[in-house]
């Protein structure tokens, strides 16, 4: 059984399960859920904002995808 089918079955099961079973399942995965949600710390968000602002202030220095492909092609021909 593929992961998509497993996810569908779990979703259907949880959607129709009584609250006692939902709480039991959550208890099993609670730590992992918490660890995954901790990725977006204040420092991480601040760094994303800083990089975004830097990129926006340097838009004139950015290359289009076509320019990047041309440069890469020229660089690979030199090697």
Residue, then its C-alpha position, 0 to 999 in steps of 0.5 A: x500500500x502506498x503512502x497516499x493510500x495510507x494517508x487517506x485511510x488514516x484521515x478517514x479513520x481519524x475523521x470518524x474516530x471518537x475523541x478517545x481514539x483521536x487523543x490516543x493517536x495524538x499522544x503517539x505522534x505529539x512529540x514529532x508534531x511539536x518538533x516539526x512545528x518548531x522549525x519556524x522559530x523567530x530567528x528563522x523567520x527573521x532570517x527569511x525576512x532579511x534575505x527577502x528584503x535583501x533580494x528585493x533591494x537587489x532585483x536589478x542584479x538578478x538573472x532570468x532563468x534563461x540567462x542562468x541557463x546560458x551562463x551554465x552552458x558557457x561555463x560547462x563548455x569551458x571545462 
